[in-house]
Amino acid sequence: MATWFLVIIYLAFISLGLPDSLLGSAWPVMQPELNASLDSAGLIAMIIAAGTIVSSLASGKMIEWLGTGKVTLISCLMTAAALLGFSAAPSLMWLLLLAIPLGLGAGSVDAALNNYVAAHYKAHHMNWLHCFWGVGATMGPIIMSFYMTGGSWRGGYAAVAVIQFALVVILLVTLPLWSKIAAVHEQNKADEEPEPKHSGKDTSETGTAAKTNIFRIKGVKTTLIAFLFYCGVEMTVGLWGASFLVGTRELDAQTAAAWISMYYGGITIGRLLSGFITLRVSNKILIRSGQLVALAGGVILLLPLPDSFLLVGLILIGLGLAPIYPGLLHETPARFGKENSTRLMGYQMAVAYTGTTLLPPLFGFFAAKTTVAIFPFTVLLFLSLMFMSAENVNRVIRGKRTGIQ
């Protein structure tokens, strides 16, 4: 039953990814219809991400009060209603208002499901969980492209809303299973680990005590910077990639949306493969390899190559980004101690959402003032800063383990 219950969790994460890629794919068509400025998409994305930050920080208390199942159900209901509102929104102001419940719902379900899987399932399921986010993010532009071919971005939002409402029904029917499955896992864990875990004191690889100020632990601040630029570049490519393709390479909106879906497809396939690769390769190697692949994709976007190479660059960026986020999350207890990981996990997600909130709108602001052609330079800059931050963390952790201060 526990294995089959994963299907429901994966479906919920598909629904989490579906709305994330809709706005960027549809914006080249939405912008003139709503008589909005180019950078208005960044403002909408910023409000969504701000709501996500707020709800993710509050998710701990919400889960304690309502339980994971109810939090997931309510969150999906909020996002479904908000997406239905998007499909009928008569003006930009309505989109800005509807972005609030969309962000609040997304943050709660993200934090709730990550916590549930981390607590009750094995490590490789984390990669596959985020893989299914990629499935949703890949499906979003495909659905939107189909409806835009018929001349209606509103139909794309309505279709995704219907999918979300179908998931709400599934979650409602299976609501009693959440606590039952959790109890089964806890019992199995107790049976597998009867021996005591502690022998007088609790230490970790970092040697930090449970009450240590997290921000004083070496490597934490740099790790947070890596999360900031990871989510910043992931969302910047997803939100502005289609506008770059339409505005500088003169691709039609439908083709641009389809190409962005291939970018998300790279993330999806990459995370599916990463789930298997982590059985033989360390997270450190996988994260570094992903960053190098993403940097190669960023360089391709910058070069004066035929349009078809842009698709290759986008797919490489997606493949490269795939293992980084789940890999960094999974490394948290090993790098900074299990006694610190619960608090640090929340900080990491909050900083990640901050990157989503600030960096794409910042790009939109400068693109509106200059040109959207700065897109490849910005993507490569974000990727480089993320790579340098992650490598600095590796250096710090290596120094701790060898006794070098």
C-alpha positions as CSV (number, residue, x, y, z in Angstrom):
1,M,0.0,0.0,0.0
2,A,2.8,2.4,0.9
3,T,4.3,2.0,-2.6
4,W,1.0,2.6,-4.3
5,F,0.5,5.6,-2.1
6,L,3.6,7.1,-3.7
7,V,1.6,7.4,-6.9
8,I,-0.7,9.8,-5.2
9,I,2.2,11.9,-3.9
10,Y,3.8,11.9,-7.4
11,L,0.5,13.0,-8.9
12,A,0.4,15.9,-6.3
13,F,3.9,16.9,-7.4
14,I,2.9,16.8,-11.0
15,S,0.1,19.3,-10.1
16,L,2.7,21.4,-8.4
17,G,4.8,21.7,-11.5
18,L,1.9,22.3,-14.0
19,P,1.3,26.0,-13.2
20,D,5.0,26.9,-12.8
21,S,5.6,26.9,-16.5
22,L,2.3,28.3,-17.8
23,L,2.9,32.0,-17.4
24,G,6.2,32.1,-19.2
25,S,4.9,30.1,-22.1
26,A,1.7,32.1,-22.5
27,W,3.1,35.6,-21.7
28,P,4.0,36.5,-25.3
29,V,0.3,36.2,-26.2
30,M,-1.1,37.4,-22.8
31,Q,0.9,40.6,-22.7
32,P,-0.7,42.3,-25.8
33,E,-4.2,41.0,-25.0
34,L,-4.0,42.4,-21.4
35,N,-2.2,45.6,-22.6
36,A,0.5,44.9,-20.0
37,S,4.2,45.8,-20.0
38,L,6.9,43.2,-20.7
39,D,8.0,43.1,-17.0
40,S,4.5,42.6,-15.6
41,A,5.1,38.8,-15.9
42,G,8.0,39.3,-13.4
43,L,5.6,41.0,-11.0
44,I,3.1,38.2,-11.2
45,A,5.8,35.7,-10.7
46,M,7.2,37.7,-7.7
47,I,3.8,37.7,-6.0
48,I,3.4,33.9,-6.5
49,A,6.9,33.3,-5.1
50,A,6.3,35.6,-2.2
51,G,3.1,33.7,-1.3
52,T,5.1,30.5,-1.6
53,I,7.8,31.8,0.8
54,V,5.1,32.7,3.4
55,S,3.2,29.4,3.2
56,S,6.4,27.3,3.2
57,L,7.6,29.0,6.4
58,A,4.2,28.5,8.0
59,S,3.9,24.9,6.7
60,G,5.4,23.3,9.8
61,K,2.7,24.6,12.1
62,M,0.0,23.9,9.5
63,I,1.2,20.3,9.2
64,E,1.2,19.9,13.0
65,W,-2.3,21.3,13.2
66,L,-4.0,19.7,10.2
67,G,-1.7,16.9,9.0
68,T,0.0,16.5,5.7
69,G,-3.0,15.1,3.9
70,K,-5.3,18.0,4.7
71,V,-2.6,20.6,4.0
72,T,-2.0,19.0,0.6
73,L,-5.8,18.8,-0.1
74,I,-6.4,22.5,0.8
75,S,-3.3,23.7,-1.1
76,C,-4.4,21.9,-4.3
77,L,-7.9,23.3,-4.0
78,M,-6.4,26.8,-3.7
79,T,-4.2,26.4,-6.7
80,A,-7.1,24.9,-8.8
81,A,-9.4,27.8,-7.9
82,A,-6.7,30.4,-8.7
83,L,-5.9,28.8,-12.1
84,L,-9.6,28.8,-13.0
85,G,-9.6,32.5,-12.1
86,F,-6.6,33.1,-14.3
87,S,-8.5,31.6,-17.2
88,A,-11.2,34.2,-16.8
89,A,-9.2,37.2,-15.6
90,P,-10.2,40.4,-17.5
91,S,-7.2,42.4,-16.6
92,L,-3.6,42.4,-15.2
93,M,-4.9,43.5,-11.8
94,W,-7.0,40.3,-11.5
95,L,-3.9,38.2,-12.3
96,L,-2.0,40.0,-9.6
97,L,-4.7,39.2,-7.0
98,L,-5.1,35.6,-8.1
99,A,-1.3,35.1,-7.8
100,I,-1.7,35.4,-4.0
101,P,-3.7,32.1,-3.5
102,L,-1.7,30.4,-6.3
103,G,1.6,31.1,-4.4
104,L,0.2,30.2,-1.0
105,G,-1.2,26.9,-2.2
106,A,2.1,26.0,-4.0
107,G,4.3,26.7,-1.0
108,S,2.3,24.6,1.4
109,V,2.0,21.5,-0.8
110,D,5.7,21.7,-1.7
111,A,7.0,21.8,1.9
112,A,4.4,19.3,3.1
113,L,5.3,16.7,0.4
114,N,9.0,17.2,0.7
115,N,8.8,16.7,4.5
116,Y,6.6,13.6,4.1
117,V,8.8,11.9,1.6
118,A,12.0,12.8,3.5
119,A,10.5,11.3,6.7
120,H,8.9,8.1,5.3
121,Y,10.7,7.1,2.1
122,K,14.2,6.3,0.9
123,A,16.6,8.9,-0.5
124,H,16.2,8.2,-4.2
125,H,12.5,8.9,-4.0
126,M,13.5,12.6,-3.4
127,N,15.0,12.8,-6.9
128,W,11.9,11.0,-8.4
129,L,9.6,13.3,-6.5
130,H,11.2,16.3,-8.1
131,C,11.2,14.4,-11.4
132,F,7.4,14.4,-11.3
133,W,7.4,18.1,-10.7
134,G,9.3,18.2,-14.0
135,V,6.6,16.1,-15.6
136,G,4.0,18.7,-14.6
137,A,6.3,21.6,-15.7
138,T,6.9,19.9,-19.0
139,M,3.2,19.2,-19.6
140,G,2.2,22.9,-18.8
141,P,3.8,24.5,-22.0
142,I,2.5,21.6,-24.1
143,I,-1.0,22.1,-22.9
144,M,-0.7,25.8,-23.3
145,S,0.8,25.5,-26.8
146,F,-2.1,23.3,-27.9
147,Y,-4.7,25.9,-26.8
148,M,-2.7,28.8,-28.1
149,T,-2.7,27.2,-31.5
150,G,-6.4,27.6,-31.4
151,G,-6.0,31.2,-30.3
152,S,-6.8,31.0,-26.6
153,W,-4.3,31.0,-23.7
154,R,-7.3,31.1,-21.4
155,G,-8.2,27.5,-22.5
156,G,-4.8,26.4,-21.4
157,Y,-5.3,27.7,-17.9
158,A,-8.8,26.3,-17.7
159,A,-7.5,22.8,-18.7
160,V,-4.9,22.8,-16.0
161,A,-7.5,24.0,-13.5
162,V,-9.6,21.0,-14.4
163,I,-6.7,18.6,-13.9
164,Q,-6.1,20.2,-10.5
165,F,-9.7,19.8,-9.5
166,A,-9.5,16.1,-10.5
167,L,-6.5,15.7,-8.1
168,V,-8.5,17.4,-5.4
169,V,-11.1,14.7,-5.7
170,I,-8.4,12.0,-5.5
171,L,-6.9,13.6,-2.4
172,L,-10.3,13.9,-0.7
173,V,-11.0,10.2,-1.3
174,T,-7.6,9.1,0.0
175,L,-7.4,11.5,2.9
176,P,-7.5,8.8,5.6
177,L,-4.5,7.0,4.1
178,W,-2.0,9.7,5.0
179,S,-1.9,9.0,8.7
180,K,-2.2,5.3,8.2
181,I,0.8,5.1,5.8
182,A,2.9,7.3,8.1
183,A,2.1,5.0,11.1
184,V,3.2,1.9,9.0
185,H,6.5,3.6,8.1
186,E,7.2,4.6,11.7
187,Q,6.5,1.0,12.8
188,N,8.8,-0.4,10.1
189,K,11.5,2.1,11.0
190,A,11.3,1.1,14.7
191,D,11.5,-2.6,13.7
192,E,14.6,-2.0,11.5
193,E,16.4,0.2,14.0
194,P,15.9,-1.3,17.5
195,E,19.4,-0.3,18.6
196,P,20.0,3.1,20.3
197,K,21.4,5.8,18.0
198,H,23.3,7.8,20.7
199,S,26.2,6.9,23.0
200,G,26.5,9.8,25.4
201,K,26.6,12.6,23.0
202,D,25.3,13.6,19.6
203,T,27.9,14.7,17.0
204,S,27.8,15.1,13.3
205,E,30.4,15.4,10.5
206,T,30.5,19.1,11.2
207,G,30.9,18.7,14.9
208,T,28.1,21.2,15.6
209,A,25.8,21.0,18.5
210,A,22.0,21.0,18.1
211,K,21.7,24.5,19.6
212,T,24.5,26.0,17.5
213,N,23.6,29.2,15.5
214,I,23.1,27.7,12.1
215,F,24.5,30.7,10.3
216,R,27.8,30.3,12.1
217,I,28.3,26.8,10.7
218,K,30.9,27.0,8.0
219,G,29.5,26.5,4.5
220,V,25.9,27.3,5.4
221,K,25.8,30.8,4.0
222,T,27.5,29.7,0.8
223,T,25.0,26.9,0.5
224,L,22.1,29.3,0.8
225,I,23.7,31.4,-2.0
226,A,23.8,28.3,-4.2
227,F,20.0,27.7,-3.6
228,L,19.3,31.4,-4.3
229,F,20.9,31.3,-7.8
230,Y,19.7,27.7,-8.6
231,C,16.0,28.7,-8.3
232,G,16.7,32.1,-9.8
233,V,18.2,30.6,-13.0
234,E,15.6,27.8,-13.2
235,M,12.7,30.2,-13.0
236,T,14.4,32.9,-15.2
237,V,14.8,30.4,-18.1
238,G,11.2,29.1,-17.6
239,L,9.6,32.5,-17.4
240,W,11.6,34.5,-20.0
241,G,12.9,31.9,-22.3
242,A,9.9,32.1,-24.6
243,S,10.0,35.9,-24.7
244,F,13.7,35.7,-25.7
245,L,13.0,33.3,-28.5
246,V,10.1,35.4,-29.8
247,G,11.7,38.7,-29.3
248,T,15.2,38.1,-30.6
249,R,15.0,35.0,-32.9
250,E,11.4,35.8,-34.1
251,L,10.1,32.3,-33.4
252,D,6.3,32.1,-33.2
253,A,4.8,31.8,-29.7
254,Q,3.7,28.2,-30.1
255,T,7.1,27.0,-31.1
256,A,8.7,29.0,-28.3
257,A,6.3,27.4,-25.8
258,A,7.1,24.0,-27.2
259,W,10.9,24.6,-26.8
260,I,10.5,25.7,-23.2
261,S,8.6,22.5,-22.6
262,M,11.7,20.7,-23.8
263,Y,13.8,22.6,-21.2
264,Y,11.5,21.4,-18.5
265,G,11.6,17.9,-20.2
266,G,15.4,18.0,-19.7
267,I,14.8,18.6,-16.0
268,T,12.3,15.8,-15.8
269,I,14.4,13.2,-17.6
270,G,17.5,14.3,-15.7
271,R,15.8,13.8,-12.4
272,L,14.4,10.4,-13.4
273,L,17.9,9.3,-14.4
274,S,19.5,10.9,-11.3
275,G,17.3,8.7,-9.0
276,F,19.1,5.6,-10.4
277,I,22.5,7.3,-10.7
278,T,22.6,8.2,-7.0
279,L,22.6,4.5,-6.2
280,R,26.2,4.4,-7.6
281,V,27.5,8.0,-7.8
282,S,27.8,10.5,-4.9
283,N,25.6,13.6,-4.8
284,K,28.7,15.7,-4.8
285,I,29.8,14.3,-8.2
286,L,26.3,14.4,-9.6
287,I,25.8,18.1,-8.5
288,R,29.1,19.2,-10.0
289,S,28.5,17.3,-13.3
290,G,25.0,18.9,-13.6
291,Q,26.4,22.3,-13.1
292,L,29.0,21.8,-15.8
293,V,26.4,20.6,-18.2
294,A,24.1,23.6,-17.4
295,L,27.1,25.9,-18.0
296,A,27.7,24.3,-21.4
297,G,24.1,24.9,-22.3
298,G,24.4,28.6,-21.2
299,V,27.4,29.1,-23.4
300,I,25.5,27.7,-26.4
301,L,22.7,30.2,-25.9
302,L,25.4,33.0,-26.0
303,L,27.0,31.9,-29.2
304,P,25.8,33.1,-32.7
305,L,24.6,29.7,-33.8
306,P,21.5,28.7,-35.8
307,D,18.2,28.7,-34.0
308,S,18.1,24.9,-33.6
309,F,21.2,25.1,-31.3
310,L,19.2,27.2,-28.9
311,L,16.9,24.2,-28.3
312,V,20.0,22.1,-27.6
313,G,21.2,24.8,-25.1
314,L,17.9,24.9,-23.3
315,I,17.7,21.1,-23.0
316,L,21.3,21.0,-21.7
317,I,20.5,23.6,-19.1
318,G,17.5,21.5,-18.0
319,L,19.5,18.3,-17.9
320,G,22.2,20.0,-15.9
321,L,19.9,21.6,-13.4
322,A,18.0,18.4,-12.8
323,P,20.1,16.8,-10.0
324,I,21.3,20.0,-8.3
325,Y,18.2,21.0,-6.2
326,P,17.3,17.5,-4.8
327,G,21.0,16.7,-4.4
328,L,21.7,19.8,-2.3
329,L,18.6,19.0,-0.2
330,H,19.6,15.5,0.4
331,E,23.2,16.5,1.3
332,T,22.0,18.8,4.1
333,P,22.1,16.2,7.0
334,A,25.4,14.8,5.9
335,R,27.1,18.2,5.5
336,F,25.7,20.1,8.5
337,G,24.4,17.4,10.9
338,K,21.1,15.7,11.3
339,E,20.4,17.8,14.4
340,N,20.6,21.0,12.3
341,S,19.0,19.7,9.1
342,T,15.3,20.3,10.1
343,R,15.8,24.1,10.6
344,L,18.3,24.5,7.8
345,M,16.0,22.7,5.4
346,G,13.4,25.4,6.0
347,Y,15.9,28.2,5.5
348,Q,17.1,26.6,2.3
349,M,13.6,26.4,0.8
350,A,12.9,30.0,1.9
351,V,16.1,31.3,0.3
352,A,15.4,29.2,-2.9
353,Y,11.9,30.8,-3.2
354,T,13.5,34.2,-2.6
355,G,15.6,33.5,-5.7
356,T,12.5,32.7,-7.5
357,T,10.9,35.9,-6.2
358,L,13.6,38.4,-6.9
359,L,15.9,37.3,-9.8
360,P,13.4,36.7,-12.6
361,P,11.6,40.1,-12.0
362,L,15.0,41.7,-11.8
363,F,15.8,40.4,-15.2
364,G,12.4,41.5,-16.5
365,F,13.1,45.0,-15.2
366,F,16.5,45.3,-17.0
367,A,15.1,43.6,-20.1
368,A,12.3,46.2,-20.3
369,K,14.8,49.0,-19.9
370,T,17.2,47.6,-22.4
371,T,16.5,44.5,-24.5
372,V,15.4,40.9,-23.9
373,A,18.6,39.9,-25.7
374,I,20.5,40.1,-22.4
375,F,18.8,36.8,-21.5
376,P,21.8,34.5,-22.4
377,F,24.2,36.7,-20.5
378,T,22.0,36.7,-17.4
379,V,21.5,33.0,-17.5
380,L,25.2,32.4,-17.7
381,L,25.9,34.8,-14.9
382,F,23.4,33.1,-12.6
383,L,24.8,29.6,-13.5
384,S,28.4,30.8,-12.8
385,L,27.5,32.2,-9.4
386,M,25.7,29.0,-8.5
387,F,28.7,26.9,-9.6
388,M,31.2,29.0,-7.6
389,S,29.0,28.9,-4.5
390,A,28.5,25.1,-4.6
391,E,32.2,24.5,-5.2
392,N,33.1,26.8,-2.3
393,V,30.8,24.7,0.0
394,N,32.7,21.5,-1.2
395,R,36.0,23.2,-0.3
396,V,34.7,24.1,3.2
397,I,33.3,20.7,3.9
398,R,36.5,19.0,2.6
399,G,38.5,21.3,5.0
400,K,36.3,20.3,7.9
401,R,36.7,16.6,7.2
402,T,40.5,16.8,6.9
403,G,40.8,19.1,9.9
404,I,41.8,22.1,7.9
405,Q,40.3,25.4,9.2
